[in-house]
Amino acid sequence: MQILKLGGSVVTDKDQPFKPHTENIERLAREIAASAPQSLVIVHGGGSYGHPVAKKFSINEGYKSPDQILGFSKTHQAMIQLNHIIVDALLAAGVPAFSVSPSSFIVTEKKRITTLDLSIVIKLLDSGMVPVLYGDAVLDSHQRFAILSGDQLIVKLAKYLDAKRVILGSDVDGVYTADPKLVETAELLRVLPISDVTGKVKIGEALSTDVTGGMLGKIMEVSEAAKAGVDVILLNACEPGRVQAALRGEKVIGTTLTR
């Protein structure tokens, strides 16, 4: 059982609203097909689809004004559009992908998952399909609605589905001592103990619009999966072959989280 997260920076051009990174999406679909995974769930981020809309209407801050209701729906619809593009590419590559909307089975409270029904996901996996989920606009019992990050979702999936490996693909090789896009001397950390996440390591803030916390938020979130004994690796999904190798269990350039 493996969970593959494809970041918004990989599947979209995060600096241009509603622009998919078609080349990456189609290549990754072929890599996933070539890896012939036995049991796989794919989760993708919002990138230039969900994040700008969610930010415009302040969806993650909860209900404050009536115009946010329309914004909530628009955010969800934006994610559906991106999900369709990704699922279509997977199907074209021969992957039995099946779109699943997180807002249909998840409710949060103060932005944290409280209601989670994975029965459909489990049945899809048992049938040999590949569920494709995404960060979504979801209902929240405290603030009416919120943004569910794909990173929070993959931790729950990993724990409930007893995953062996979680692979997080972004547009950098892994976790660095500083933001590699801003600091030339930043060093890649091949191994990152969870205890260092909030200690010695300085993780750069996100460079583009991201309502779910950027790299630091990602590491803090997925460290919970590592604590549960799941193998967690962060790698550059924009580099050809790395996702395919990781899905096959081969060693790749990246950062491995350890307990």
C-alpha positions as CSV (number, residue, x, y, z in Angstrom):
1,M,0.0,0.0,0.0
2,Q,1.5,3.3,-1.1
3,I,0.2,6.9,-1.0
4,L,1.5,9.3,-3.7
5,K,1.1,13.0,-3.2
6,L,1.6,15.2,-6.3
7,G,2.1,18.8,-5.2
8,G,0.4,21.7,-6.8
9,S,3.7,23.0,-8.0
10,V,4.1,19.8,-10.0
11,V,0.7,19.5,-11.7
12,T,0.1,23.2,-12.3
13,D,2.0,26.4,-13.1
14,K,1.4,28.0,-9.7
15,D,2.1,31.5,-11.0
16,Q,-0.6,31.4,-13.7
17,P,-4.2,30.9,-12.6
18,F,-5.9,27.7,-13.9
19,K,-2.9,26.5,-15.9
20,P,-2.1,22.8,-15.7
21,H,1.4,21.6,-16.2
22,T,0.3,19.2,-18.9
23,E,3.8,17.9,-19.6
24,N,4.4,16.8,-16.0
25,I,1.0,15.4,-15.6
26,E,1.2,13.2,-18.7
27,R,4.8,12.1,-17.9
28,L,3.8,11.2,-14.3
29,A,0.8,9.2,-15.5
30,R,3.2,7.1,-17.7
31,E,5.6,6.7,-14.8
32,I,2.8,5.5,-12.5
33,A,1.6,3.1,-15.2
34,A,5.1,1.7,-15.7
35,S,5.7,1.2,-12.0
36,A,2.7,-1.2,-12.0
37,P,1.7,-0.5,-8.3
38,Q,-0.1,-3.2,-6.5
39,S,-2.1,-0.9,-4.3
40,L,-2.0,2.9,-4.7
41,V,-3.9,6.0,-3.7
42,I,-3.0,9.3,-5.4
43,V,-3.6,12.7,-3.8
44,H,-2.8,16.0,-5.6
45,G,-2.6,19.6,-4.5
46,G,-4.5,22.6,-5.7
47,G,-1.7,24.7,-7.2
48,S,-3.0,27.5,-9.5
49,Y,-6.6,26.1,-9.4
50,G,-7.7,25.8,-5.8
51,H,-5.3,28.1,-3.9
52,P,-6.0,31.5,-5.6
53,V,-9.8,31.0,-5.4
54,A,-9.6,29.9,-1.8
55,K,-7.4,32.9,-0.9
56,K,-9.6,35.4,-2.8
57,F,-12.6,34.4,-0.7
58,S,-10.7,33.6,2.6
59,I,-12.3,30.1,2.7
60,N,-9.7,28.7,5.1
61,E,-10.7,31.4,7.7
62,G,-14.3,30.1,7.9
63,Y,-17.6,31.8,7.3
64,K,-17.5,35.6,7.7
65,S,-19.7,37.0,4.9
66,P,-22.4,35.6,2.5
67,D,-20.1,36.0,-0.6
68,Q,-17.9,33.2,0.7
69,I,-20.7,30.7,0.0
70,L,-20.2,31.2,-3.7
71,G,-16.4,31.2,-3.1
72,F,-16.6,27.9,-1.3
73,S,-18.4,26.3,-4.3
74,K,-16.0,27.9,-6.8
75,T,-13.0,26.5,-4.8
76,H,-14.4,23.0,-4.9
77,Q,-15.3,23.3,-8.6
78,A,-11.7,24.5,-9.4
79,M,-10.3,21.4,-7.8
80,I,-12.7,19.2,-9.7
81,Q,-11.5,20.7,-12.9
82,L,-7.9,19.9,-12.1
83,N,-8.8,16.5,-10.9
84,H,-10.5,15.7,-14.2
85,I,-7.3,16.7,-16.1
86,I,-5.2,14.4,-14.0
87,V,-7.5,11.5,-14.0
88,D,-7.9,11.7,-17.8
89,A,-4.1,11.6,-18.2
90,L,-3.9,8.5,-15.9
91,L,-6.7,6.7,-17.8
92,A,-4.9,7.5,-21.1
93,A,-1.8,5.9,-19.7
94,G,-3.7,2.8,-18.7
95,V,-4.0,3.4,-15.0
96,P,-7.5,2.5,-13.6
97,A,-7.9,5.9,-11.9
98,F,-11.1,6.8,-10.2
99,S,-11.9,10.3,-9.0
100,V,-13.0,10.6,-5.3
101,S,-14.1,14.0,-3.8
102,P,-12.8,14.4,-0.2
103,S,-15.7,16.8,0.6
104,S,-18.1,13.9,0.1
105,F,-16.8,11.8,3.0
106,I,-14.8,14.2,5.2
107,V,-15.8,16.9,7.7
108,T,-13.4,19.0,9.7
109,E,-13.6,20.8,13.0
110,K,-11.3,23.9,13.3
111,K,-9.6,22.7,10.1
112,R,-8.8,19.2,11.4
113,I,-10.4,16.0,10.2
114,T,-13.1,14.7,12.6
115,T,-15.4,12.7,10.3
116,L,-13.8,10.3,7.8
117,D,-15.4,7.4,5.9
118,L,-12.9,5.5,3.8
119,S,-15.3,2.7,2.9
120,I,-15.5,3.8,-0.7
121,V,-11.8,4.2,-1.1
122,I,-11.2,0.8,0.4
123,K,-13.7,-0.9,-1.9
124,L,-12.1,0.8,-4.9
125,L,-8.6,-0.5,-3.8
126,D,-10.1,-4.0,-3.3
127,S,-11.4,-3.8,-6.9
128,G,-8.0,-3.0,-8.3
129,M,-8.6,0.7,-8.9
130,V,-6.5,3.7,-8.1
131,P,-8.4,6.3,-6.1
132,V,-7.4,9.9,-7.0
133,L,-8.2,12.4,-4.3
134,Y,-7.2,16.0,-3.7
135,G,-7.0,18.9,-1.3
136,D,-10.6,20.2,-1.1
137,A,-13.0,22.8,0.2
138,V,-14.8,20.8,3.0
139,L,-17.6,21.5,5.5
140,D,-16.3,22.4,9.0
141,S,-18.5,21.9,12.1
142,H,-16.9,24.9,13.9
143,Q,-16.4,27.5,11.2
144,R,-18.9,26.2,8.5
145,F,-16.2,25.4,5.9
146,A,-12.4,25.1,5.6
147,I,-9.6,24.0,3.2
148,L,-8.5,20.5,3.7
149,S,-4.9,20.2,2.7
150,G,-3.8,17.1,0.7
151,D,-1.0,16.7,3.3
152,Q,-3.4,16.3,6.2
153,L,-5.4,13.9,4.1
154,I,-2.4,11.6,3.1
155,V,-1.5,11.2,6.8
156,K,-5.0,9.9,7.6
157,L,-5.0,7.7,4.5
158,A,-1.6,6.3,5.5
159,K,-2.7,5.4,9.0
160,Y,-6.1,4.0,8.2
161,L,-5.0,2.0,5.1
162,D,-1.8,0.7,6.8
163,A,0.4,2.2,4.1
164,K,4.0,1.0,3.8
165,R,5.2,4.2,2.0
166,V,4.2,7.8,1.5
167,I,5.8,9.6,-1.4
168,L,5.6,13.4,-1.6
169,G,6.4,14.9,-4.9
170,S,7.2,18.6,-5.2
171,D,9.3,20.9,-7.4
172,V,12.5,20.6,-5.2
173,D,14.7,17.6,-4.5
174,G,13.5,17.4,-0.8
175,V,14.0,19.4,2.4
176,Y,16.9,21.8,2.5
177,T,18.6,23.8,5.2
178,A,17.2,26.9,3.5
179,D,15.0,27.7,0.5
180,P,17.1,26.4,-2.5
181,K,15.3,28.8,-4.8
182,L,16.6,31.8,-2.8
183,V,19.8,30.5,-1.2
184,E,22.5,29.0,-3.4
185,T,24.3,27.4,-0.4
186,A,21.2,25.5,0.8
187,E,22.0,21.9,1.4
188,L,19.7,18.9,0.7
189,L,19.0,16.9,3.8
190,R,19.0,13.2,2.7
191,V,17.7,12.2,6.2
192,L,15.6,14.3,8.4
193,P,14.8,13.2,12.0
194,I,11.4,14.3,13.1
195,S,12.9,15.9,16.2
196,D,14.8,18.3,13.9
197,V,11.8,19.6,12.1
198,T,11.1,22.4,14.6
199,G,14.6,22.6,15.9
200,K,17.8,23.0,13.9
201,V,16.4,22.9,10.4
202,K,15.3,26.1,8.7
203,I,12.7,25.4,6.1
204,G,11.9,28.2,3.6
205,E,8.4,29.6,3.3
206,A,6.4,28.9,0.1
207,L,7.2,31.1,-2.8
208,S,3.8,31.1,-4.4
209,T,0.2,31.5,-3.2
210,D,-0.5,28.5,-0.9
211,V,-3.3,28.5,1.7
212,T,-2.1,25.3,3.3
213,G,1.3,26.2,4.9
214,G,4.0,25.6,2.2
215,M,7.0,23.3,2.9
216,L,7.0,23.8,6.7
217,G,3.4,23.0,7.0
218,K,3.9,19.9,4.8
219,I,6.8,18.6,6.9
220,M,4.9,19.2,10.2
221,E,1.9,17.4,8.8
222,V,3.5,14.3,7.3
223,S,5.8,13.8,10.3
224,E,2.8,12.2,11.9
225,A,2.9,9.4,9.4
226,A,6.6,8.9,10.0
227,K,5.9,8.7,13.8
228,A,3.4,5.9,13.0
229,G,6.1,3.9,11.3
230,V,5.3,4.7,7.6
231,D,8.2,5.3,5.3
232,V,8.0,8.9,4.1
233,I,10.1,10.3,1.3
234,L,10.1,13.8,-0.2
235,L,11.4,14.1,-3.8
236,N,11.3,16.1,-6.9
237,A,8.5,14.9,-9.1
238,C,9.5,17.3,-11.9
239,E,12.6,15.2,-12.5
240,P,11.8,12.3,-14.9
241,G,12.0,8.8,-13.4
242,R,12.0,9.6,-9.7
243,V,8.4,8.9,-9.0
244,Q,8.5,5.7,-10.9
245,A,11.7,4.6,-9.1
246,A,10.2,5.5,-5.7
247,L,7.0,3.6,-6.4
248,R,9.2,0.5,-7.2
249,G,10.9,0.9,-3.9
250,E,14.2,2.0,-5.4
251,K,16.5,4.5,-3.8
252,V,16.1,8.0,-5.2
253,I,17.4,11.5,-4.5
254,G,15.2,13.0,-1.8
255,T,14.7,13.5,1.9
256,T,13.6,10.6,4.1
257,L,11.8,11.4,7.4
258,T,12.9,9.2,10.3
259,R,11.6,8.8,13.8
